[in-house]
Amino acid sequence: MAQLLGGQLVHGQEQKHWLADNATPFITDGETKLCVKIGNMETTVLASVARTLSCGCILGVDWIWANNVSILTHENRIVLFNQHGVAMDAVGIDSEEHRVWENSVAGTSSIQLKPNIGQIIEGLVPNLEDMEQRAQLRKLLNSFGTIFDLSIPTTATPAMFHTINTGSAQPIAQRPRIQSTYQRAETEKHVEAMLAAGQIVPSNSPWAAPVHIVKKPDGSSRFTVDYRKLNSVTVKDNYPLPSIAETINQLQGYSYYTKMDLKSGYLQIPISEEDQPKSAFITKEGLYHFKVLPAGLKNAPPTFQRIMNTIIARGREQFCLIYLDDIIVFSKSFSEHLEHVGTVLRVLYEHHFQLNPPKCDFFKSTMNYLGHTISTDGMKPLDERIETIKQLPMPTTLRAANYFIGKLGFYRKFIRNFAQMAAPIHRITNLHKGRHREFTWGDEQVNAFNQLKQAISTEPLVLKFPDSNSPLVLSTDASDIGIGGVLKQITPEGTRIIYYHSQLLNSAQKRYATIEKEALAVFKSVEKLRPYLLGRDFVIETDHCPLCNFHQRGSRNRRVDTWAILLSEYNIQEVRYKKGKCNCDADLLSRYPVGIADDEEVEDQAVLPNRKQINVLTRAAANRIKRTKSVSSTTVDHDMEHNDELLQQAEQNCEQTEARPLAIAQLSPLDLVRIGKEQQNDERIQQHLQNPLEGMVIQDGILYHRRKDKNGQKMVPYIPKSLVNDVLAAAHDHQFSAHFGRDKTFEKLKTRCFWPNMYLTIQNYVKRCQDCIRFNTQRCKPSGHLQSIEPPAEIFQMVGLDFWGPVRESSNGNKYVLVLTDYLSKFVVAKALPACTAQLAAEFVVETALTFGVPSQLLTDNGTHFKNDLFQCLSKIIGFNHILSTPYHPQTNGQTERWNATMRPKLAMLCQSNQDNWDGFLGGVVHAYNTSVHATTGYSPSFLMFGREIPLAFDAAKPILQLSTISNYVEHLSRYRKLVLAMANSNARQHQQMAKQKYDQHRQAPVYEIGQLVFMKRRGYRDKFGERYSGPFRIIDKLDENHLTYLVQNDHQPTQYQVHINDLITC
């Protein structure tokens, strides 16, 4: 269809021209500027006005060259291209079937070419190899040819109308906006066109919305109506729009596809007569209202989708899907497809719908649909959309960065390791509103930007559809930050990747136990891939061994068991173990997940079924909701490109994580309706209903129990056994209950409900609460009885070595003290040092060995200055057994630690006037300690070490012991020394027994079995909100006979830890 709109005639001299045969003359009187409109394209031409002409208008070679027009003589049509070289429209040139007619519209000459239906249908028939099939399709399309006739706009008759429910709101009338000369002329043009098409009529409505003209890139204009005021008082229609992902997933495995696009889809839907005045818009020339549905009214998409589903898709879901005005039909054979397409065309024909031929594709093996290219084997992104992403410049604002990651994120399922590459950009785009000005685009983001562009340029962005003859395998994995899954099939041709899924863990899920994170990865991956997995047998692979076949047996974990129940509708053949190094696809997705989609989060409350939900809104969430109510300017365009706009919006929003109202579970287990229903299934309660005990009351068929409180007596419901855990979860786990302890939980519940052994049940529940174990400070004494080290029989049989410091640097440059303590005599050797290094420690051990001899056993902590190759070699060279204490358990080397505690205050008191000289007082403190009687042995350390008391500075002269010979002295010293050491050993044993008896009071000494799960105390830095215990860990081995030290390992990590029983608690 072409329209020629002329301007004023410019009279000039009379001129004679010749037609192409150079024999036929014609006279022109002047020139005029004409606007030539063909389909969506408008061009201008300076035309000569002839007195006589055999047709309305002749467009010459100059116009053809200027407007990139191709004449396809072998196809009897001309094709027009836009400035990008894309074919925009086609017009048949069969002179026999095209008639020319004239009409006068507002004083302007108009010439319209009536479309050739036969030519249009011929253009829709694909180049099928089978000529008979082409003939069958041609015959089918010809039988419904009128739906391709766009010469006269029509209104469909779907027996349903669009309604505008404004409730009791008063009419809102706005003034027309001030427009430029260009905008006013464009407004008049659009109004005239819509009046002629019967889409609008003059109105006297009390409603009025202003008009806004938007200039398109190609120079044409778009007529928009600002319906924001009307939309703000319109009741929302919650009819669901289809999911793009689900729609595409249903197209797998078909051989023939047909796509039909409705011409100006919304404008074919009628508005109910009583609601038409509400659609009124105002211009400088007058007030008009729509008879048909304009795009932009609040409930336009739901209405359109409802009508399409009702009259076309309902009952035909097996071969027809509809996304707004895009209709797709799919079949496995030609004959089947011919029948299916005919069915849909018949429905469209009967309801007077019109199709847009240039956007229709019939009987294709490959189809572009909703941003994807669909084929029998799989799907890939639309080439032009990927090309658009490639052309995007480097972002310079937060909005531009969000736009880029949103556009690309729409296709994230095609890109392996997408999350890893996108992580730097996610870090700067996930800023909350108050930090948006902190947007920074550094080298890390530049590299990520380039990597992502390279990925979409080089990687084969193709996902396969599942093969019904090959088994499905879902590999899942979890890390501390996210979860991931890869759906694939092992076929004779190789591995077919069907879908990549990954997502971040929220703050609550990050605190889950390892088994819960791994189970969550399985649950979320299965739910995400529901269209592929529901009704099919499949195998799950996980690198977490305890999850093997968890769907068939209980895991003794509340969350995991709940997810297992929710997965019971799927045909899971096996959950098998696969080592992490072999599960690299899912492992990588979990460690570098896509930071998206709050709607994919599993809330903590999911483990409590059938709860009522209320909404708690933050101020930011409320503001977001207000903003979403404001609908942007409405678009009314004959070509209805709203599908592309909706797809663009979906792409932009796909990667953005929006905070939403927080769903909070009420104490719905105490709902009387639910209690009454569950009481009917409880045997004990049924017995009480037949024979109530004292204190029980039956009211409205519900059993109550009388409770006494400070206000007297009250009746509380008797909780059936099936609801006890739900009540406990609500009263203890819920964020409004905050995990308080046994007594507070009991006091909270006893005035609200009753069940037998209520206090004991609450005590056991709180005691087993995983979150309480991990986060609460343990106020009881640490586990484990005191295990004293057997006192040595000889001096230097066992010594302890430890660094003390750092402290203020002395004038000699020393900051540490290295201390050696003998475990029998308690004799101390100490030296001030400038640093705590392995070299200095080794030199000190050598010096001590040369002075006092080589010790049999040397006990140190696990510091790097002791646990190293140098010390290992030293122990072999000079011959001592190097023993390491339990990590984070300094009590193992308690003798040395006790000396350190004694040394600090003594040095502090002596050097308080000159703290820079503290190392000068160290020798005196050591001497004073060694010459003082030790409470454990009953002797001074120096006496036990040397067999005599060391003379002190203030000692008076003592008589000298006279022995006849050296041999007599040696015999005397040896006999005396043996006696003293034996007494010291005995005194030490008695002292240890007294200390053990006192230490062991009110302490538990649990014994953990191999394979048992435990939590381990977290050491090092921990913030105020950090968990006190991490895990769970599995007991791998017992490192001593007294069950004090264990070797533990996280099922998800290879590292093993040596842990003292004090740092372990039962999981």
PEWOVEN-V502832 format. One record per backbone hydrogen bond with DSSP energy under -0.5 kcal/mol. CO is the residue of the C=O (numbers start at 0). NH is the residue of the N-H. If there is no record, write none. Layout:
BEGIN
co = {CO & CO}
nh = {NH & NH}
END
This chain:
BEGIN
co = {0 & 1 & 2 & 2 & 3 & 4 & 8 & 9 & 14 & 16 & 18 & 22 & 23 & 25 & 26 & 27 & 28 & 29 & 30 & 31 & 31 & 32 & 33 & 33 & 34 & 34 & 35 & 35 & 36 & 37 & 40 & 42 & 44 & 44 & 46 & 47 & 48 & 48 & 57 & 59 & 60 & 61 & 62 & 63 & 64 & 66 & 67 & 69 & 69 & 70 & 71 & 71 & 71 & 72 & 75 & 76 & 77 & 78 & 79 & 79 & 81 & 85 & 88 & 90 & 92 & 93 & 93 & 96 & 98 & 100 & 102 & 102 & 103 & 104 & 107 & 108 & 109 & 111 & 111 & 114 & 115 & 116 & 117 & 118 & 119 & 120 & 120 & 123 & 123 & 125 & 128 & 129 & 130 & 131 & 132 & 133 & 134 & 135 & 136 & 137 & 138 & 139 & 140 & 141 & 143 & 144 & 145 & 146 & 147 & 161 & 162 & 163 & 164 & 165 & 170 & 171 & 179 & 180 & 181 & 182 & 183 & 184 & 185 & 186 & 187 & 188 & 189 & 190 & 191 & 192 & 193 & 193 & 193 & 194 & 198 & 198 & 200 & 207 & 208 & 209 & 211 & 213 & 215 & 219 & 221 & 221 & 222 & 223 & 224 & 224 & 226 & 227 & 228 & 229 & 230 & 235 & 242 & 243 & 244 & 245 & 247 & 248 & 250 & 255 & 256 & 257 & 258 & 259 & 259 & 260 & 261 & 263 & 264 & 265 & 265 & 267 & 267 & 268 & 269 & 271 & 271 & 274 & 275 & 276 & 279 & 280 & 281 & 285 & 286 & 287 & 288 & 290 & 291 & 293 & 296 & 296 & 298 & 299 & 300 & 301 & 302 & 303 & 304 & 305 & 306 & 307 & 307 & 308 & 312 & 315 & 315 & 318 & 320 & 321 & 322 & 324 & 324 & 325 & 326 & 327 & 328 & 330 & 330 & 332 & 333 & 334 & 335 & 336 & 337 & 338 & 339 & 340 & 341 & 342 & 343 & 344 & 345 & 346 & 347 & 348 & 350 & 353 & 354 & 355 & 356 & 360 & 363 & 364 & 366 & 366 & 368 & 370 & 371 & 371 & 372 & 373 & 375 & 376 & 377 & 378 & 379 & 381 & 382 & 383 & 384 & 385 & 386 & 388 & 396 & 397 & 398 & 399 & 400 & 401 & 402 & 403 & 404 & 405 & 407 & 408 & 410 & 411 & 412 & 413 & 414 & 416 & 417 & 418 & 421 & 421 & 422 & 423 & 424 & 424 & 425 & 431 & 432 & 434 & 435 & 439 & 441 & 442 & 443 & 444 & 445 & 446 & 447 & 448 & 449 & 450 & 451 & 452 & 453 & 454 & 458 & 459 & 460 & 462 & 465 & 466 & 470 & 471 & 472 & 472 & 473 & 473 & 474 & 475 & 476 & 480 & 481 & 482 & 483 & 484 & 485 & 485 & 486 & 486 & 487 & 488 & 488 & 490 & 493 & 494 & 495 & 495 & 496 & 498 & 500 & 502 & 505 & 507 & 508 & 512 & 513 & 514 & 515 & 516 & 517 & 518 & 519 & 520 & 521 & 522 & 523 & 524 & 526 & 528 & 528 & 529 & 532 & 535 & 536 & 537 & 537 & 538 & 539 & 540 & 541 & 542 & 543 & 544 & 546 & 548 & 548 & 556 & 557 & 558 & 559 & 560 & 561 & 562 & 564 & 565 & 566 & 569 & 570 & 570 & 573 & 573 & 574 & 575 & 578 & 578 & 579 & 582 & 583 & 584 & 585 & 586 & 587 & 589 & 593 & 593 & 596 & 597 & 600 & 602 & 603 & 604 & 606 & 611 & 613 & 614 & 615 & 617 & 618 & 619 & 620 & 621 & 622 & 623 & 624 & 625 & 625 & 626 & 628 & 633 & 635 & 636 & 640 & 641 & 642 & 643 & 644 & 645 & 646 & 647 & 648 & 649 & 650 & 652 & 655 & 661 & 661 & 663 & 665 & 666 & 667 & 670 & 671 & 672 & 673 & 674 & 675 & 677 & 678 & 680 & 681 & 682 & 683 & 684 & 685 & 686 & 692 & 694 & 696 & 696 & 698 & 701 & 702 & 703 & 704 & 706 & 708 & 711 & 713 & 715 & 716 & 716 & 719 & 719 & 720 & 722 & 723 & 724 & 725 & 726 & 727 & 727 & 728 & 728 & 731 & 733 & 733 & 736 & 740 & 741 & 742 & 743 & 744 & 745 & 746 & 748 & 748 & 751 & 753 & 754 & 756 & 757 & 758 & 759 & 760 & 761 & 762 & 763 & 764 & 765 & 768 & 769 & 770 & 771 & 773 & 773 & 776 & 785 & 793 & 795 & 796 & 797 & 798 & 799 & 801 & 803 & 809 & 813 & 814 & 814 & 815 & 816 & 816 & 817 & 818 & 819 & 820 & 821 & 826 & 828 & 830 & 832 & 832 & 834 & 836 & 837 & 838 & 839 & 840 & 841 & 842 & 843 & 844 & 845 & 846 & 847 & 847 & 848 & 855 & 856 & 857 & 858 & 859 & 862 & 862 & 865 & 867 & 868 & 869 & 870 & 871 & 872 & 873 & 874 & 874 & 879 & 880 & 880 & 882 & 885 & 886 & 888 & 889 & 890 & 892 & 893 & 894 & 895 & 896 & 897 & 898 & 899 & 900 & 901 & 902 & 903 & 904 & 905 & 906 & 908 & 910 & 913 & 914 & 915 & 916 & 917 & 918 & 920 & 921 & 922 & 923 & 924 & 925 & 926 & 928 & 929 & 931 & 933 & 938 & 939 & 940 & 941 & 941 & 942 & 951 & 960 & 964 & 965 & 966 & 967 & 968 & 969 & 970 & 971 & 972 & 973 & 974 & 975 & 976 & 977 & 978 & 979 & 980 & 981 & 982 & 983 & 984 & 985 & 986 & 987 & 988 & 989 & 990 & 991 & 992 & 993 & 994 & 995 & 996 & 997 & 999 & 1003 & 1005 & 1008 & 1011 & 1012 & 1013 & 1013 & 1014 & 1015 & 1022 & 1027 & 1029 & 1032 & 1033 & 1034 & 1036 & 1036 & 1039 & 1043 & 1044 & 1044 & 1045 & 1045 & 1046 & 1046 & 1047 & 1048 & 1049 & 1054 & 1056 & 1056 & 1058 & 1059 & 1060 & 1062 & 1064}
nh = {38 & 112 & 4 & 36 & 5 & 34 & 10 & 30 & 27 & 25 & 21 & 24 & 18 & 16 & 50 & 14 & 11 & 48 & 9 & 33 & 46 & 6 & 35 & 44 & 4 & 36 & 37 & 42 & 2 & 40 & 37 & 35 & 33 & 46 & 31 & 49 & 28 & 29 & 59 & 63 & 64 & 65 & 66 & 68 & 67 & 80 & 80 & 71 & 78 & 72 & 74 & 75 & 76 & 75 & 92 & 71 & 90 & 69 & 87 & 88 & 84 & 81 & 79 & 77 & 94 & 96 & 97 & 98 & 113 & 111 & 104 & 109 & 105 & 107 & 104 & 5 & 102 & 100 & 113 & 116 & 119 & 120 & 121 & 122 & 123 & 123 & 124 & 125 & 361 & 127 & 130 & 133 & 134 & 135 & 136 & 137 & 138 & 139 & 140 & 141 & 142 & 143 & 143 & 144 & 146 & 147 & 148 & 354 & 149 & 271 & 164 & 165 & 234 & 168 & 172 & 207 & 183 & 184 & 185 & 186 & 187 & 188 & 189 & 190 & 191 & 192 & 193 & 194 & 195 & 196 & 197 & 198 & 199 & 197 & 290 & 291 & 288 & 173 & 281 & 225 & 223 & 221 & 218 & 215 & 213 & 223 & 635 & 211 & 226 & 633 & 230 & 231 & 232 & 232 & 233 & 237 & 246 & 247 & 248 & 249 & 250 & 251 & 253 & 330 & 363 & 328 & 360 & 261 & 326 & 355 & 264 & 266 & 267 & 268 & 292 & 155 & 269 & 292 & 161 & 274 & 275 & 277 & 278 & 279 & 208 & 287 & 210 & 282 & 202 & 280 & 200 & 270 & 293 & 296 & 295 & 299 & 302 & 303 & 304 & 305 & 306 & 307 & 308 & 309 & 310 & 311 & 312 & 313 & 315 & 318 & 319 & 329 & 327 & 323 & 325 & 261 & 326 & 322 & 259 & 320 & 257 & 254 & 255 & 336 & 337 & 338 & 339 & 340 & 341 & 342 & 343 & 344 & 345 & 346 & 347 & 348 & 349 & 350 & 352 & 351 & 156 & 262 & 356 & 358 & 359 & 258 & 256 & 375 & 368 & 373 & 371 & 381 & 368 & 373 & 379 & 366 & 252 & 464 & 374 & 462 & 372 & 385 & 386 & 387 & 388 & 389 & 390 & 391 & 400 & 401 & 402 & 403 & 404 & 405 & 406 & 407 & 408 & 409 & 410 & 411 & 413 & 414 & 499 & 415 & 417 & 420 & 421 & 422 & 424 & 425 & 426 & 427 & 427 & 428 & 429 & 434 & 435 & 437 & 438 & 441 & 445 & 446 & 447 & 448 & 449 & 450 & 451 & 452 & 453 & 454 & 455 & 456 & 457 & 458 & 460 & 461 & 380 & 378 & 467 & 469 & 489 & 538 & 474 & 487 & 475 & 540 & 485 & 542 & 483 & 504 & 478 & 502 & 476 & 500 & 474 & 487 & 497 & 498 & 472 & 490 & 495 & 493 & 490 & 496 & 488 & 497 & 463 & 486 & 484 & 482 & 509 & 510 & 511 & 516 & 517 & 518 & 519 & 520 & 521 & 522 & 523 & 524 & 525 & 526 & 527 & 528 & 529 & 531 & 532 & 533 & 535 & 570 & 471 & 572 & 573 & 473 & 575 & 475 & 577 & 544 & 546 & 547 & 549 & 551 & 552 & 560 & 561 & 562 & 563 & 564 & 565 & 566 & 567 & 568 & 569 & 571 & 537 & 572 & 539 & 575 & 548 & 541 & 581 & 582 & 582 & 586 & 587 & 588 & 589 & 590 & 591 & 592 & 503 & 595 & 599 & 600 & 602 & 605 & 606 & 607 & 608 & 665 & 663 & 616 & 661 & 621 & 622 & 623 & 624 & 625 & 626 & 627 & 628 & 628 & 629 & 629 & 630 & 224 & 222 & 639 & 644 & 645 & 646 & 647 & 648 & 649 & 650 & 651 & 652 & 653 & 654 & 655 & 657 & 615 & 663 & 613 & 667 & 669 & 670 & 674 & 675 & 676 & 677 & 678 & 679 & 680 & 681 & 682 & 685 & 686 & 687 & 688 & 689 & 690 & 695 & 705 & 698 & 703 & 701 & 698 & 717 & 696 & 715 & 713 & 711 & 708 & 706 & 704 & 718 & 753 & 722 & 723 & 723 & 726 & 727 & 728 & 729 & 730 & 731 & 732 & 732 & 733 & 738 & 736 & 737 & 739 & 744 & 745 & 746 & 747 & 748 & 749 & 750 & 751 & 752 & 716 & 718 & 757 & 760 & 761 & 762 & 763 & 764 & 765 & 766 & 767 & 768 & 768 & 772 & 773 & 774 & 775 & 1027 & 1028 & 778 & 787 & 796 & 855 & 856 & 822 & 858 & 820 & 818 & 816 & 812 & 809 & 805 & 806 & 832 & 803 & 818 & 830 & 801 & 828 & 799 & 825 & 821 & 819 & 817 & 814 & 815 & 836 & 840 & 841 & 842 & 843 & 844 & 845 & 846 & 847 & 848 & 849 & 850 & 851 & 852 & 852 & 880 & 798 & 882 & 800 & 884 & 865 & 866 & 867 & 871 & 872 & 873 & 874 & 875 & 876 & 877 & 878 & 879 & 881 & 857 & 882 & 859 & 888 & 1059 & 891 & 892 & 893 & 896 & 897 & 898 & 899 & 900 & 901 & 902 & 903 & 904 & 905 & 906 & 907 & 908 & 909 & 910 & 911 & 913 & 916 & 917 & 810 & 919 & 920 & 921 & 924 & 925 & 926 & 927 & 928 & 929 & 930 & 931 & 941 & 940 & 937 & 933 & 943 & 944 & 945 & 947 & 946 & 954 & 962 & 968 & 969 & 970 & 971 & 972 & 973 & 974 & 975 & 976 & 977 & 978 & 979 & 980 & 981 & 982 & 983 & 984 & 985 & 986 & 987 & 988 & 989 & 990 & 991 & 992 & 993 & 994 & 995 & 996 & 997 & 998 & 999 & 1000 & 1000 & 1002 & 783 & 1007 & 1011 & 1034 & 1066 & 1031 & 1032 & 1064 & 1029 & 1025 & 1017 & 1015 & 1013 & 1048 & 1010 & 1038 & 1046 & 1042 & 1060 & 1038 & 1039 & 1047 & 1058 & 1035 & 1036 & 1056 & 1033 & 1052 & 1049 & 1047 & 1058 & 1045 & 1062 & 1063 & 1016 & 1014}
END
